Amino acid sequence: MRYLFIVAAALSVLTFYACDRPTEVVTPANPNTVVVTPGPAGAQGAQGVQGAQGVQGAPAQKGETGATGAEGAKGDQGNKGNQGDSGGN
């Protein structure tokens, strides 16, 4: 019974919050709004001056020639072939 009062109070608070709806206020548009239309385009401005051309860089230096490689080893000499037949008979 002592919790009944607390539960009833909590339910009533929740009920009031659930029914609360915020009111929406709609403001009418300002009737004194001035619409500005652009005028004619002005004359085109003068063209800018081209900047100076840059200086060319110095040519690159040539690298040194590499060393010549060592001579390769000599291969083995092949075997001598057999003498052919004279074909005399």
VEXLUMDREN-595598 format. One record per atom (N, C-alpha, C, O): chain; x, y, z; residue number from 1; atom name. Coordinates in Angstrom, 2 decimals. Layout:
BEGIN
A,X,Y,Z,NUM,CA .
...
REM end
This chain:
BEGIN
A,0.81,-1.18,0.00,1,N .
A,0.00,0.00,0.00,1,CA .
A,0.87,1.27,0.00,1,C .
A,0.48,2.28,-0.58,1,O .
A,2.01,1.22,0.63,2,N .
A,2.81,2.44,0.63,2,CA .
A,3.47,2.67,-0.72,2,C .
A,3.82,3.81,-1.03,2,O .
A,3.64,1.62,-1.54,3,N .
A,4.21,1.80,-2.89,3,CA .
A,3.14,2.24,-3.89,3,C .
A,3.48,2.74,-4.96,3,O .
A,1.88,2.06,-3.56,4,N .
A,0.80,2.42,-4.45,4,CA .
A,0.79,3.92,-4.73,4,C .
A,0.55,4.34,-5.86,4,O .
A,1.06,4.71,-3.74,5,N .
A,1.08,6.17,-3.92,5,CA .
A,2.23,6.58,-4.84,5,C .
A,2.05,7.47,-5.68,5,O .
A,3.39,5.96,-4.70,6,N .
A,4.56,6.30,-5.53,6,CA .
A,4.31,5.89,-6.98,6,C .
A,4.64,6.64,-7.90,6,O .
A,3.71,4.72,-7.18,7,N .
A,3.42,4.25,-8.53,7,CA .
A,2.36,5.14,-9.18,7,C .
A,2.48,5.46,-10.36,7,O .
A,1.37,5.54,-8.46,8,N .
A,0.32,6.41,-9.01,8,CA .
A,0.90,7.77,-9.38,8,C .
A,0.52,8.33,-10.41,8,O .
A,1.79,8.31,-8.58,9,N .
A,2.39,9.61,-8.87,9,CA .
A,3.27,9.51,-10.12,9,C .
A,3.25,10.40,-10.97,9,O .
A,4.04,8.43,-10.23,10,N .
A,4.90,8.25,-11.41,10,CA .
A,4.07,8.09,-12.67,10,C .
A,4.43,8.65,-13.71,10,O .
A,2.97,7.35,-12.61,11,N .
A,2.12,7.18,-13.78,11,CA .
A,1.45,8.49,-14.19,11,C .
A,1.29,8.75,-15.38,11,O .
A,1.07,9.29,-13.23,12,N .
A,0.44,10.57,-13.58,12,CA .
A,1.45,11.52,-14.24,12,C .
A,1.10,12.25,-15.17,12,O .
A,2.69,11.50,-13.77,13,N .
A,3.71,12.34,-14.39,13,CA .
A,3.97,11.88,-15.82,13,C .
A,4.08,12.71,-16.73,13,O .
A,4.08,10.58,-16.03,14,N .
A,4.29,10.05,-17.38,14,CA .
A,3.12,10.36,-18.29,14,C .
A,3.32,10.62,-19.48,14,O .
A,1.90,10.34,-17.77,15,N .
A,0.71,10.64,-18.57,15,CA .
A,0.72,12.09,-19.03,15,C .
A,0.41,12.38,-20.18,15,O .
A,1.09,13.00,-18.13,16,N .
A,1.13,14.42,-18.50,16,CA .
A,2.21,14.68,-19.56,16,C .
A,1.98,15.48,-20.47,16,O .
A,3.35,14.04,-19.45,17,N .
A,4.41,14.22,-20.46,17,CA .
A,4.03,13.60,-21.80,17,C .
A,4.40,14.14,-22.84,17,O .
A,3.31,12.50,-21.80,18,N .
A,2.91,11.85,-23.04,18,CA .
A,1.89,12.69,-23.80,18,C .
A,1.87,12.65,-25.03,18,O .
A,1.04,13.43,-23.10,19,N .
A,0.01,14.24,-23.75,19,CA .
A,0.52,15.62,-24.15,19,C .
A,-0.15,16.33,-24.90,19,O .
A,1.66,16.01,-23.68,20,N .
A,2.18,17.35,-23.97,20,CA .
A,2.65,17.41,-25.42,20,C .
A,3.55,16.67,-25.82,20,O .
A,2.04,18.29,-26.20,21,N .
A,2.45,18.46,-27.59,21,CA .
A,2.91,19.91,-27.76,21,C .
A,2.20,20.84,-27.37,21,O .
A,4.09,20.09,-28.33,22,N .
A,4.56,21.46,-28.51,22,CA .
A,3.73,22.18,-29.59,22,C .
A,3.34,21.57,-30.58,22,O .
A,3.49,23.44,-29.37,23,N .
A,2.73,24.22,-30.35,23,CA .
A,3.68,24.74,-31.42,23,C .
A,4.80,25.16,-31.11,23,O .
A,3.23,24.70,-32.66,24,N .
A,4.05,25.18,-33.76,24,CA .
A,3.63,26.61,-34.09,24,C .
A,2.46,26.89,-34.32,24,O .
A,4.61,27.48,-34.11,25,N .
A,4.34,28.87,-34.42,25,CA .
A,4.80,29.13,-35.84,25,C .
A,5.97,28.94,-36.17,25,O .
A,3.87,29.56,-36.69,26,N .
A,4.18,29.84,-38.08,26,CA .
A,4.22,31.35,-38.25,26,C .
A,3.24,32.04,-38.00,26,O .
A,5.38,31.85,-38.67,27,N .
A,5.50,33.29,-38.89,27,CA .
A,5.21,33.58,-40.35,27,C .
A,5.76,32.91,-41.22,27,O .
A,4.38,34.57,-40.64,28,N .
A,4.08,34.89,-42.03,28,CA .
A,5.29,35.54,-42.71,28,C .
A,6.14,36.14,-42.05,28,O .
A,5.34,35.41,-44.02,29,N .
A,6.44,36.02,-44.77,29,CA .
A,6.35,37.53,-44.69,29,C .
A,5.25,38.09,-44.59,29,O .
A,7.48,38.19,-44.73,30,N .
A,7.51,39.65,-44.64,30,CA .
A,6.99,40.24,-45.95,30,C .
A,7.56,39.98,-47.00,30,O .
A,5.91,41.02,-45.91,31,N .
A,5.37,41.57,-47.16,31,CA .
A,6.24,42.68,-47.74,31,C .
A,6.05,43.07,-48.89,31,O .
A,7.18,43.20,-46.97,32,N .
A,8.00,44.31,-47.43,32,CA .
A,9.33,43.83,-48.01,32,C .
A,10.29,44.61,-48.07,32,O .
A,9.41,42.58,-48.43,33,N .
A,10.66,42.05,-48.97,33,CA .
A,10.92,42.67,-50.34,33,C .
A,10.04,42.68,-51.20,33,O .
A,12.13,43.18,-50.53,34,N .
A,12.50,43.82,-51.79,34,CA .
A,13.30,42.80,-52.61,34,C .
A,14.27,42.22,-52.13,34,O .
A,12.87,42.59,-53.86,35,N .
A,13.56,41.68,-54.75,35,CA .
A,14.48,42.52,-55.63,35,C .
A,14.02,43.42,-56.32,35,O .
A,15.77,42.21,-55.60,36,N .
A,16.74,42.99,-56.36,36,CA .
A,17.09,42.23,-57.63,36,C .
A,17.46,41.05,-57.58,36,O .
A,16.96,42.90,-58.79,37,N .
A,17.36,42.29,-60.06,37,CA .
A,18.69,42.91,-60.48,37,C .
A,18.86,44.13,-60.35,37,O .
A,19.62,42.10,-60.97,38,N .
A,20.92,42.64,-61.33,38,CA .
A,20.84,43.50,-62.59,38,C .
A,20.00,43.27,-63.46,38,O .
A,21.71,44.49,-62.67,39,N .
A,21.76,45.38,-63.83,39,CA .
A,22.60,44.77,-64.93,39,C .
A,23.02,43.61,-64.84,39,O .
A,22.86,45.54,-65.98,40,N .
A,23.66,45.03,-67.08,40,CA .
A,25.10,44.80,-66.66,40,C .
A,25.59,45.43,-65.72,40,O .
A,25.78,43.90,-67.36,41,N .
A,27.16,43.57,-67.02,41,CA .
A,28.07,44.73,-67.42,41,C .
A,27.82,45.42,-68.41,41,O .
A,29.12,44.93,-66.64,42,N .
A,30.07,45.99,-66.94,42,CA .
A,31.06,45.56,-68.01,42,C .
A,31.05,44.42,-68.48,42,O .
A,31.93,46.50,-68.39,43,N .
A,32.94,46.21,-69.40,43,CA .
A,33.97,45.24,-68.86,43,C .
A,34.21,45.18,-67.65,43,O .
A,34.59,44.47,-69.77,44,N .
A,35.59,43.50,-69.35,44,CA .
A,36.87,44.23,-68.97,44,C .
A,37.23,45.22,-69.61,44,O .
A,37.54,43.76,-67.97,45,N .
A,38.78,44.39,-67.51,45,CA .
A,39.94,44.09,-68.44,45,C .
A,39.86,43.21,-69.30,45,O .
A,41.01,44.85,-68.27,46,N .
A,42.19,44.68,-69.11,46,CA .
A,42.88,43.36,-68.80,46,C .
A,42.80,42.85,-67.68,46,O .
A,43.56,42.81,-69.82,47,N .
A,44.25,41.53,-69.63,47,CA .
A,45.58,41.79,-68.93,47,C .
A,46.23,42.81,-69.17,47,O .
A,45.98,40.88,-68.08,48,N .
A,47.22,41.03,-67.34,48,CA .
A,48.45,40.82,-68.20,48,C .
A,48.37,40.26,-69.29,48,O .
A,49.59,41.28,-67.72,49,N .
A,50.86,41.17,-68.44,49,CA .
A,51.46,39.80,-68.14,49,C .
A,51.39,39.31,-67.02,49,O .
A,52.07,39.18,-69.18,50,N .
A,52.69,37.86,-68.99,50,CA .
A,53.99,38.02,-68.23,50,C .
A,54.73,38.99,-68.44,50,O .
A,54.26,37.10,-67.36,51,N .
A,55.47,37.14,-66.55,51,CA .
A,56.72,36.79,-67.36,51,C .
A,56.63,36.25,-68.46,51,O .
A,57.88,37.11,-66.80,52,N .
A,59.16,36.85,-67.48,52,CA .
A,59.41,35.34,-67.54,52,C .
A,58.98,34.59,-66.67,52,O .
A,60.13,34.92,-68.60,53,N .
A,60.44,33.50,-68.76,53,CA .
A,61.61,33.14,-67.86,53,C .
A,62.52,33.95,-67.67,53,O .
A,61.58,31.96,-67.32,54,N .
A,62.64,31.51,-66.42,54,CA .
A,63.94,31.21,-67.15,54,C .
A,63.94,31.03,-68.37,54,O .
A,65.03,31.15,-66.42,55,N .
A,66.36,30.89,-66.98,55,CA .
A,66.55,29.38,-67.11,55,C .
A,66.14,28.62,-66.23,55,O .
A,67.19,28.94,-68.22,56,N .
A,67.42,27.51,-68.41,56,CA .
A,68.56,27.06,-67.52,56,C .
A,69.53,27.79,-67.32,56,O .
A,68.45,25.88,-67.00,57,N .
A,69.47,25.34,-66.10,57,CA .
A,70.72,24.90,-66.86,57,C .
A,70.69,24.73,-68.08,57,O .
A,71.81,24.72,-66.13,58,N .
A,73.09,24.30,-66.72,58,CA .
A,72.99,22.85,-67.17,58,C .
A,72.25,22.07,-66.57,58,O .
A,73.73,22.46,-68.26,59,N .
A,73.70,21.07,-68.70,59,CA .
A,74.37,20.16,-67.67,59,C .
A,75.24,20.59,-66.92,59,O .
A,73.96,18.92,-67.65,60,N .
A,74.51,17.97,-66.68,60,CA .
A,75.92,17.53,-67.08,60,C .
A,76.26,17.55,-68.27,60,O .
A,76.72,17.15,-66.11,61,N .
A,78.08,16.68,-66.39,61,CA .
A,78.02,15.21,-66.80,61,C .
A,77.17,14.45,-66.35,61,O .
A,78.98,14.83,-67.71,62,N .
A,79.03,13.46,-68.19,62,CA .
A,79.73,12.60,-67.15,62,C .
A,80.73,13.01,-66.57,62,O .
A,79.22,11.41,-66.93,63,N .
A,79.83,10.51,-65.96,63,CA .
A,81.09,9.85,-66.51,63,C .
A,81.35,9.90,-67.72,63,O .
A,81.87,9.24,-65.63,64,N .
A,83.13,8.58,-66.04,64,CA .
A,82.81,7.25,-66.72,64,C .
A,81.80,6.62,-66.43,64,O .
A,83.72,6.82,-67.65,65,N .
A,83.57,5.55,-68.33,65,CA .
A,83.97,4.44,-67.37,65,C .
A,84.93,4.59,-66.60,65,O .
A,83.26,3.35,-67.40,66,N .
A,83.56,2.23,-66.51,66,CA .
A,84.81,1.48,-66.94,66,C .
A,85.26,1.62,-68.08,66,O .
A,85.37,0.68,-66.04,67,N .
A,86.58,-0.10,-66.32,67,CA .
A,86.24,-1.26,-67.25,67,C .
A,85.13,-1.79,-67.21,67,O .
A,87.21,-1.65,-68.10,68,N .
A,87.03,-2.78,-69.00,68,CA .
A,87.09,-4.08,-68.20,68,C .
A,87.90,-4.20,-67.28,68,O .
A,86.24,-5.03,-68.53,69,N .
A,86.21,-6.29,-67.80,69,CA .
A,87.40,-7.19,-68.15,69,C .
A,88.03,-6.99,-69.19,69,O .
A,87.70,-8.16,-67.32,70,N .
A,88.81,-9.11,-67.55,70,CA .
A,88.46,-10.06,-68.69,70,C .
A,87.28,-10.32,-68.95,70,O .
A,89.48,-10.58,-69.37,71,N .
A,89.26,-11.51,-70.47,71,CA .
A,88.83,-12.86,-69.91,71,C .
A,89.32,-13.28,-68.86,71,O .
A,87.92,-13.52,-70.59,72,N .
A,87.42,-14.81,-70.13,72,CA .
A,88.44,-15.93,-70.31,72,C .
A,89.41,-15.76,-71.05,72,O .
A,88.23,-17.05,-69.65,73,N .
A,89.15,-18.22,-69.73,73,CA .
A,89.01,-18.88,-71.09,73,C .
A,87.94,-18.88,-71.69,73,O .
A,90.11,-19.45,-71.58,74,N .
A,90.11,-20.15,-72.86,74,CA .
A,89.48,-21.52,-72.68,74,C .
A,89.71,-22.19,-71.67,74,O .
A,88.68,-21.93,-73.66,75,N .
A,88.04,-23.24,-73.59,75,CA .
A,89.00,-24.37,-73.93,75,C .
A,90.07,-24.13,-74.51,75,O .
A,88.63,-25.61,-73.58,76,N .
A,89.45,-26.79,-73.90,76,CA .
A,89.40,-27.05,-75.41,76,C .
A,88.40,-26.80,-76.07,76,O .
A,90.51,-27.57,-75.92,77,N .
A,90.57,-27.91,-77.34,77,CA .
A,89.86,-29.24,-77.55,77,C .
A,89.98,-30.14,-76.72,77,O .
A,89.12,-29.36,-78.64,78,N .
A,88.38,-30.58,-78.92,78,CA .
A,89.29,-31.72,-79.39,78,C .
A,90.43,-31.49,-79.77,78,O .
A,88.77,-32.95,-79.35,79,N .
A,89.52,-34.15,-79.81,79,CA .
A,89.59,-34.15,-81.33,79,C .
A,88.70,-33.65,-82.02,79,O .
A,90.67,-34.74,-81.84,80,N .
A,90.86,-34.85,-83.28,80,CA .
A,90.03,-36.02,-83.77,80,C .
A,89.98,-37.06,-83.11,80,O .
A,89.37,-35.87,-84.94,81,N .
A,88.52,-36.91,-85.49,81,CA .
A,89.31,-38.06,-86.10,81,C .
A,90.50,-37.90,-86.37,81,O .
A,88.68,-39.21,-86.33,82,N .
A,89.31,-40.38,-86.97,82,CA .
A,89.54,-40.11,-88.45,82,C .
A,88.80,-39.35,-89.09,82,O .
A,90.58,-40.75,-88.99,83,N .
A,90.91,-40.61,-90.41,83,CA .
A,89.87,-41.40,-91.18,83,C .
A,89.50,-42.50,-90.77,83,O .
A,89.39,-40.85,-92.30,84,N .
A,88.40,-41.51,-93.11,84,CA .
A,89.02,-42.60,-94.00,84,C .
A,90.24,-42.64,-94.17,84,O .
A,88.21,-43.47,-94.55,85,N .
A,88.62,-44.53,-95.45,85,CA .
A,88.97,-43.91,-96.80,85,C .
A,88.36,-42.93,-97.22,85,O .
A,89.96,-44.48,-97.48,86,N .
A,90.33,-43.95,-98.78,86,CA .
A,89.33,-44.35,-99.84,86,C .
A,89.34,-43.76,-100.92,86,O .
A,88.50,-45.29,-99.59,87,N .
A,87.48,-45.72,-100.51,87,CA .
A,88.01,-46.54,-101.66,87,C .
A,87.36,-46.59,-102.70,87,O .
A,89.15,-47.18,-101.53,88,N .
A,89.77,-47.92,-102.60,88,CA .
A,89.18,-49.29,-102.79,88,C .
A,89.61,-49.94,-103.74,88,O .
A,88.46,-49.70,-102.19,89,N .
A,87.82,-50.92,-102.50,89,CA .
A,86.55,-51.12,-101.85,89,C .
A,85.90,-52.15,-102.05,89,O .
REM end
